[in-house]
Amino acid sequence: MPAYRVPIRGPQERTIQQLADGVALLADRLERLQQAYSHWRKFEPSAYFDLRPCQAGPLVRTERLGATLDVTLHADLLSPAFRTAERFWAREFCPAYHAASDKQDDPYTVHFFRRALPAMQRRMQLAREEISAAGELLFQRGDLTFLSTAAAPDERERHIQRFPPGEEDIALVFLEIPTLTLSRSFDLLEIGT
């Protein structure tokens, strides 16, 4: 996966540049899938997108519904800041959240509100900034392939329908979260399968 490797350390501009380059490469491969798909006996996303199978699992989602193939690439996972936030969420935030109680003087509750929650918020803010900067760079470049496969509006629309009524505050925050998700639907009858 060297083509998608984004440095964790170093100048932030370099990280954003390489993140944008990796997303652009995924968008290009997604766009070219229409010509390549019919050559596969059984489509293997990991091989086509040049990913290891363990990477393709979380990054690529394919759904075949009748004569339609939907492919979604969760390109936010290329962001080092997003991966750092994700690891912190799994290893630190969730255990602290579940250990906290409704007693304000409980040491686990104090730890959650003083340490775990602010640390998670900082990591999420860094991830949002990194993802937003990469998306803005792709937009400024006029990367038509990225722009035609960017799935932020579709993804938001799909998830916002799941919010319970009366949660408009959360919905507004959700609509502001940047994403590099890519998506494309293909008519399998048109691509020769």
CORCORGI-V742018 format. One record per residue. PHI is phi as a letter, one per 20 degrees, with the letter a starting at -180 (999 if undefined). OMEGA is omega in radians with two decimals (none if undefined). NEAR is the number of other C-alpha atoms within 10 Angstrom. Layout:
phi=PHI omega=OMEGA near=NEAR
phi=PHI omega=OMEGA near=NEAR
This chain:
phi=999 omega=-3.13 near=10
phi=g omega=-3.13 near=8
phi=f omega=-3.10 near=14
phi=d omega=-3.08 near=20
phi=f omega=3.13 near=15
phi=d omega=-3.07 near=19
phi=f omega=3.09 near=16
phi=e omega=-3.13 near=14
phi=d omega=3.12 near=9
phi=o omega=-3.12 near=8
phi=f omega=-3.12 near=9
phi=f omega=3.13 near=13
phi=f omega=3.13 near=12
phi=f omega=3.11 near=14
phi=g omega=-3.12 near=21
phi=f omega=3.12 near=24
phi=f omega=-3.11 near=15
phi=f omega=3.05 near=20
phi=f omega=3.11 near=31
phi=f omega=3.12 near=29
phi=f omega=3.13 near=19
phi=f omega=3.12 near=22
phi=f omega=3.12 near=27
phi=f omega=3.11 near=24
phi=f omega=3.08 near=17
phi=f omega=3.13 near=22
phi=f omega=3.12 near=28
phi=f omega=3.12 near=17
phi=f omega=3.10 near=16
phi=f omega=3.14 near=23
phi=f omega=-3.12 near=18
phi=f omega=-3.12 near=12
phi=g omega=-3.13 near=17
phi=g omega=3.13 near=18
phi=e omega=-3.04 near=11
phi=e omega=-2.98 near=14
phi=g omega=-3.07 near=18
phi=f omega=3.14 near=15
phi=e omega=-3.13 near=11
phi=e omega=3.02 near=10
phi=f omega=3.01 near=8
phi=c omega=-3.07 near=8
phi=f omega=3.11 near=13
phi=d omega=-3.10 near=15
phi=g omega=-3.11 near=18
phi=f omega=3.14 near=16
phi=f omega=-3.09 near=11
phi=f omega=-3.11 near=15
phi=e omega=3.12 near=19
phi=m omega=3.13 near=17
phi=c omega=2.99 near=19
phi=f omega=3.14 near=12
phi=g omega=3.14 near=14
phi=f omega=3.09 near=9
phi=e omega=-3.10 near=13
phi=f omega=-3.13 near=19
phi=g omega=-3.14 near=13
phi=f omega=-3.02 near=12
phi=e omega=-3.01 near=19
phi=d omega=3.04 near=19
phi=c omega=3.07 near=14
phi=d omega=3.08 near=17
phi=c omega=3.08 near=11
phi=d omega=-3.13 near=13
phi=c omega=-3.09 near=10
phi=m omega=-3.11 near=9
phi=e omega=-3.13 near=11
phi=d omega=3.03 near=14
phi=d omega=3.07 near=16
phi=d omega=3.12 near=14
phi=c omega=3.11 near=19
phi=c omega=3.10 near=21
phi=d omega=3.14 near=25
phi=e omega=-3.01 near=19
phi=f omega=3.06 near=24
phi=g omega=-3.14 near=23
phi=f omega=3.06 near=20
phi=f omega=-3.09 near=21
phi=f omega=3.10 near=28
phi=f omega=-3.14 near=22
phi=f omega=3.09 near=22
phi=f omega=3.13 near=21
phi=f omega=3.09 near=17
phi=f omega=3.11 near=17
phi=f omega=3.14 near=22
phi=f omega=3.12 near=18
phi=f omega=3.13 near=12
phi=f omega=3.13 near=17
phi=g omega=-3.08 near=20
phi=f omega=-3.01 near=10
phi=e omega=-3.02 near=11
phi=d omega=-3.01 near=17
phi=f omega=-3.11 near=21
phi=f omega=3.10 near=15
phi=g omega=3.13 near=14
phi=f omega=3.13 near=20
phi=f omega=-3.10 near=17
phi=f omega=3.12 near=11
phi=e omega=-3.12 near=14
phi=f omega=3.11 near=18
phi=c omega=3.12 near=15
phi=e omega=3.09 near=7
phi=e omega=-3.04 near=10
phi=f omega=-3.10 near=11
phi=e omega=3.09 near=10
phi=f omega=-3.09 near=13
phi=g omega=3.12 near=12
phi=f omega=3.11 near=18
phi=f omega=3.10 near=20
phi=g omega=3.12 near=16
phi=g omega=-3.12 near=16
phi=g omega=-3.05 near=23
phi=f omega=-3.12 near=15
phi=e omega=-3.04 near=11
phi=d omega=-2.99 near=14
phi=f omega=-3.11 near=20
phi=f omega=3.10 near=18
phi=f omega=3.11 near=13
phi=f omega=3.11 near=18
phi=f omega=3.13 near=18
phi=f omega=3.10 near=12
phi=f omega=-3.13 near=12
phi=f omega=3.11 near=20
phi=f omega=3.10 near=20
phi=f omega=3.09 near=16
phi=f omega=3.12 near=17
phi=f omega=3.11 near=24
phi=g omega=-3.12 near=20
phi=f omega=-3.12 near=17
phi=f omega=-3.14 near=24
phi=f omega=3.13 near=27
phi=f omega=-3.14 near=17
phi=f omega=3.11 near=19
phi=f omega=3.09 near=27
phi=f omega=3.11 near=23
phi=f omega=3.11 near=15
phi=f omega=3.10 near=17
phi=f omega=3.11 near=22
phi=f omega=3.14 near=14
phi=f omega=3.11 near=9
phi=f omega=-3.06 near=10
phi=m omega=-3.12 near=11
phi=f omega=-3.06 near=15
phi=f omega=3.13 near=14
phi=f omega=3.08 near=19
phi=f omega=-3.09 near=26
phi=f omega=-3.13 near=15
phi=f omega=-3.13 near=13
phi=d omega=3.13 near=22
phi=g omega=-3.01 near=23
phi=d omega=-3.09 near=20
phi=g omega=-3.13 near=17
phi=f omega=3.13 near=11
phi=f omega=-3.13 near=13
phi=f omega=3.14 near=16
phi=f omega=-3.13 near=17
phi=f omega=-3.12 near=12
phi=f omega=-3.08 near=10
phi=e omega=-3.09 near=12
phi=f omega=3.11 near=17
phi=f omega=-3.12 near=10
phi=e omega=-3.12 near=9
phi=f omega=3.12 near=11
phi=f omega=3.10 near=10
phi=g omega=3.13 near=7
phi=n omega=-3.13 near=8
phi=d omega=-3.09 near=10
phi=f omega=3.14 near=12
phi=f omega=-3.14 near=8
phi=f omega=-3.14 near=12
phi=f omega=3.12 near=17
phi=f omega=3.09 near=11
phi=f omega=-3.13 near=9
phi=g omega=-3.12 near=13
phi=f omega=-3.13 near=15
phi=e omega=-3.09 near=10
phi=f omega=3.13 near=15
phi=f omega=3.10 near=20
phi=b omega=3.08 near=22
phi=d omega=-3.14 near=27
phi=g omega=3.11 near=22
phi=d omega=-3.14 near=27
phi=b omega=3.11 near=24
phi=b omega=3.04 near=19
phi=d omega=-3.12 near=16
phi=c omega=3.02 near=17
phi=e omega=-3.07 near=16
phi=f omega=3.09 near=17
phi=f omega=3.12 near=10
phi=f omega=-3.07 near=12
phi=e omega=2.96 near=14
phi=n omega=3.07 near=11
phi=d omega=none near=12
